[in-house]
């Protein structure tokens, strides 16, 4: 139970929910507080303005018409004023009542002129009253005020409303925070389940997306892309390990057998030299295998991304065609570039040239004498760039198309030809590194191998 509580309080989602709740509460209180302050300030200013106006008018009457004029003004305001909350008291220098609706000078009004907040008995109840005390010429004293009990009630009502709003804000904030926490936990739990499945060995698991393309979907797509790359690398390592163990065991055993035979029954010097040359050839083949695997590992690691630059594909295609042109001519194969366009991609020119060269080399291996190879560079309908090589050789059966990019896989048509079974693996790796694909389709007869790449931004 203690561990569960500890995990709960350490939860990022809970902290987000609490932060959301506090933000909601503070914003709600600030909103109502500002409303209360502006309303109360407006009402207070209105009351003060009326009091000041009355005090100024009575003072002016005293100055212009003497005491009778001031008394007349006070009596008029007391008897005829529509505001029943108005309070007036005109007193002589000894603070004795001269005129007004107060019987005597309030005790809570101090000796100094200014504003006072006092409670006066009216209709048998104490009412909050705001009074302005001013001194008039000839030693007279004047009190002008308003019964502000209604304003006090309004202020209290606003304060009560502020309290209720705060309580409602807390409840809503807690509810909203819990909803946020639930939504966050649900998406994180999906990621956790996927990660747990992968830890248990299921590399095919992927983080589900909601289709809203929000931040969690973007994170899920990034994680899925990473998982896809990890699966490819792990499968490549697994397949390569199995294939290396299988493919190298036979030549190493043969090499060891020949060398043992030479040691057991030394032949003539000429025969010994032939055996040494054959052993060197076998070792060269093994070195080629390891070099090819190192190139694939280098490509799959992504370290070649640092050398990416704008690459004109038309130049790459022309150079590769010029390189393999004499080989095609020697074999009697018609090698032709059907169509080229001024297109470029962001990539490694050496890897791209090697990939196109591998595709062209494969085509030359399987096309019979007198056959045809067509190379085309064009912009596809989806906006990507395709480097397509079509031949009229035996092609690749549909059942083998998904396997030919596996390392060391050699299809039925390749059994009678030399090779390591790594050519198309390298092409597929180069395509992945550049964000593209290797597409294989039938030419009827023959094969169309297309290296599809995204255009340079």
N, C-alpha and C positions, 0 to 999 in steps of 0.2 A: 504493500500500500504506500509506504514511504517512497519507494523508487518510482512508483507511478506519479506521485505528486511532484517529485523532483523533476522527472521528465516533462511533466505538464508545465511547470514554471520555467523550465529551460526552453520551452517550445518557442521557436521564432514566430509561428502563426499566432500563439497566444499573445506574444508581445505586440505583434501587429494589431490584434484585436483590441488590446488595452490601449494602444496608442490611438487607434481609430476612435475608440469610445471617449477618451480624454479630449481629443480634438473636437469631436462632435459636441460634447458637453460645454467645453470652453467657448466654442463658436456660438452655441445657443444662448449661453448666459451673456456673452458680450452683446449679442443682437438685442436681446430683451433689455439688458442693462442700458444700452445706448437709447433705446426707445423710451425707457422709464426716465432717464436723465433729461432727454430732450423735452418730453411732455411736462415733467415737473418744472423744469426751467422756464418753459413757455408760460405755464400758468402763474408761476411766481412773478415773472416779469410783468404780466398783465395786471396782477393785483398791485404790485409796487407802482406801476405807472398811474393807476387810478388814484392811489393814496397821495402820490406826489402832486398830481394835478389838483386835487381838492385842497391840499395844504397850501399850494401856491395861490389858489384863488382866494382863500380866506385871508391869507397874509396880505394880498394885494388890496382887498376891501378894507382891512384895518389901516393900511397905509393911506389909502385914498379918502376914506370916509370916517375914519376913526372907529371907536369901539362900537357905536350903534350899527355901522355898516357891517362890521365883522359879525356882530350878534345876529343881525338880520340874515346874513348869508348862512350862518350855522343853522339857524332855525329853519330856514327854507330847505336846506339839505336834509335836516332831520325829519321835517314834516312832509316834504314833497318828494324826497328821493325814492326812486323806484327800487333801489337796492336795500333790502331789509337787513343786510349784513353790514351796512356802513356804521361806523362808530365815530362820534365827534365829541370833543370836550375842549371848550375854551375856558381857561382859568386865569385869575388875576395874579399879580406877583406873589401872593401868598399861597398859590395853588388851590384857592377856593373856586368852586364852580361858578362860572358866569353864564354859560350856555352850553347845550349839547344833550346827548341822550345817555350820558354817564352820570350817575349821582355824585360821584366823588373821584378824586384823583387816585388811580390804581397804585397800590403799594409796590407792585413789582416793577413799576416803571422807575428807572433810576434817575439820578439828578442831572444826568448829562443828555443832551439832545442826541437823537439817533433812532435806529430801528430796535424794536423789542418784540419778542415772542412771549406772550403771556396767556394765561387762562383766565377768562372772565365768565362769571355766572350769567347765563341768559336762559330765560324760561325754565329756571330751576335746574339747569345743567351747566357744567363747565365746558366752555367752548374754547378751542385754540383761536387766538387772535393775534394778528400782526398789526403793530402800532408804530406810527412814526411820530416822534416827539420833536417839535420845533419850537424855538423861542421867537417871539414876535416883538416888534418895537414897543416901547413904553413898559417893558417888563412882563408882558403877557405871555402865556404859555398855551400851546395848542397841541392836542392829540388828535390824529386822524388815523383810523384803522379799519380793518375788515375782519369779519368773522371768517376764518379760514378752516373751519372744522370740515367743510366739504372737501377742501383741497387735501387735508390730512387723510380723509377717508379714501380719496382717489389715490394718494401716494401709497397708502397701505394696501389698497387693492392691486396696484401695480407691483408692489413688493411680493404680495401673495402670488400674483401671476408669475412673477420671476421665479419664485420657489417651485411652483407647479411645472413651469417650463423646464427648470433644471432637473426635476425628478423625471419628467417625460423624456428629456434629452438623455439622461443616464440610462433609462430603460431601452430607448431606441438605440442608443450607442452600443449597449451591451448586446442587444439582439443583432444589430448590424455587424458588430465585431465577431460574434459567434458564427454568423453566416460567412463572413470573410474567412475566418479560421477554418470552417468546414470546407469551403471551396478550395482553399489553399492545401489543406490536408488531403483532400480527395485527389487533387492533381499530383501531389508529392507521393501519395501512396501508390499511384499508378507507376511513377518512376521507380519507387522502391521495389515494387513487385517485379518490374522488368529487370532491374539490376540484380535482384535475388535469383531470378531464373537464369540470368547469364552467369552468375557466380557458380550456380549448380551445373553449368555446362551447356545450357541451351542457348547457343549463340544466335538462334533465329528470332529470339524475342525482340520486340520493338515497343517503344513507348507509344501508346495510343494518343491520337489527337482528336480535338473536339470539332475541328473544321472552322473555328472562329478566327483563326490566324492571329490570336492574341499572343502575349508574351510567353505563355506556357506552351502554346503550339510551336512558336519559333524555337523555344528551348528543346521541345521534343524533336523537332525536325533536325536540329543540330546534333542532339544525342543520337538519333537514328542514323544520321550520316556517319557519325563516328563509329557506331556499332557495325554498320555495313562495312566500313573500311577495316575494322578489327576482324570481322568474320572473314573477309577476303584474305587478310594477311595470315590469320590462323589457318584457314583452309590451304592457303598456299604453302605455308610452312609444313603442315601435315602431309599434303600431297607430295611436296618436294622431298621431304624426308623419306617417305615410302618409296617414291620413284628413284631417288638417289640410291637407296639401299638395294633396290631391285635391279636397276640398270647398271650399277657399278660392280655388283657382285660377280656377274658373269665375266666381264672383261678382266677384272682383277684376278679371278680364279684362272682364266686362260693364260694371263701373263705369268702368274706364279707357276703354272704347270709347264710352260715353255722354258722358263728360266731353270726350273728344277731338272728338266730333261737335259738342258745344256750342261748343267753341273754333273748330272749322273753319267752321261755319255757324251763327253765333249766332241763336237763334230769338227769338221775341217774349218780353217780360218774363214773361208768364204761363207760357209753355212752359219758360222757364229755371227758374222757381221750381218747376215740377213735376219737372224733372230733378234739381234740388237736393234736393227732398224725397225722391225715389226714391233718390238717392245716400246721403242720411242714413239711410234705412231699410236700405239694404244694409250701411252701416257699423254700424248698431245690431245687425244680425244677426251681423256678424263679432265685435262686442264681446261679444255673448251667448255665442258659441262660446268665446272666450277666457276669459270669466268662468266658464263651466261647466268648462273644463279646469282652471282655477285651483282651483275648489272640489274637483274630483276629486283634484288633486295634494295639496291640503291634507288631504283625508280619508285618502288612501293613505299620507301621511307619518306618520300617527299622532300628530300634534301635538294633536289634539282630545281625546286621552285625559285630559289634565289637567282638562278640564271635566266629566268623568263624575260622575254622582250618581244616586241612586235616582229613577227616572222612572216614574210611574203611567201605564201604557199606555192605560187606559180614558179618561183625560183627553186624551191625545194623539189617540186615535181620534175622540173627540167633537168636539174643536176642528177637526180636518181635515174631518170630515163637515159641520160647520156652515159651513166656508169654501167647500166645493165644492157645498153643497146648492143655492144659487141657480143655479149653472151647470147642474146636473142638471135643475132645474125648468124653466129656459129651454129646454133641449133636449127636455124631455118624457121624461126618464129617471127611473125609479123607483129612487132611492138609499135603501138601508135598512141599518141595523145589525141583523143577525140575532141576535147573541149577544155579550155582553161579560162579562168577569170582572175582578175586582179583582186584577190582576197587575201586577208592576213588574219592571223590568230596571235594570241598572247601565249608564248610557250618557249620551249627549248629547241632551237633549230637542229641540233645534233640528234636528239631523241626522235624528233619528227622525221628527220631524214632516215634514221635507222628503221623506224616503224614502216614507212613507205617502202624502203628497200626490202624489208622482210616480206611484205606482201607481194612485191614484185618477184622476189627470189622464189617464194612458194609457187607462184603462178608459172614461172619458168621451169620448175622441177616437174610439174605435173602435165603441162601442155605438151602434146606430142609434136614431133617435127612437122612443120607446115601449118601449125596452129596459129591462133591469133590472141593477142592480149591488147585490151583497150584500157587506157587510163584516162579518167575524167575528173576535173576539179570544178565543182559548181556549188552554188548556193541552193540549199534545200528549201522546201515549202515552210518548214518550221523555223527558218531563220538561221539554222546551223549550216556549217560548211561540210561538204562531203568529198573525200578523196576516194573515188571508186576505181577498183581494178577488176575488170571482167575478163575471164578466159573461157576457152572452150575445151577444157580438160575434163577429167572424170567427175569433178565436183566433190561435194561432201554430202553423204546421206543425212537426212533430217535427224535421225537418231543420234548422230555424232556432232551436230552443229553446236550443241551446248557443252560438249566435252573438249573440243579441239583447243580451247584456250587454257585447259588445265595443263600444268607443267608435266612434261615428258609423255603426254598422250600422243599416240600416233595412230591415226585412223587406218581403215582397211586399205585405202589407196596409197598410204605412205609406207607400207611394209616393205616394198621393194626399192625404196629410195633411201639415200643417206640422210642423216639428220639427227637432232637431239630431241625433237618434240618440244622445243622452247620458243620457236619463232613467233607463233601466234600468241603465246603467253606474254611475250615481250610487247607485242603490238597492243594487246588488251591493257597491259600495265601502263603503257605510254598514253593510251586513250583516257584511262581513269585519272592519271596525273593531270591531264589537261582538261578534265571535266567533260570528256566525251565518251564515245562508245565505239566498239567494233561490231559492225553488223554484217552478217553473212546471209546471202540469199542465192537462189538458184538462177543460173543463166540459161539453162535448158538448150543445149548442154553446157556444162561448166559451172563456174562459181563466180559470184560477184561479192568481193570483200570490200567493204566501205569503212574507212576511218572517218567517223563523224566527230567534228570539233566545234565548240562554240566560237563565234566570231570575236575578234579583238574589240573590246569596248571602246 
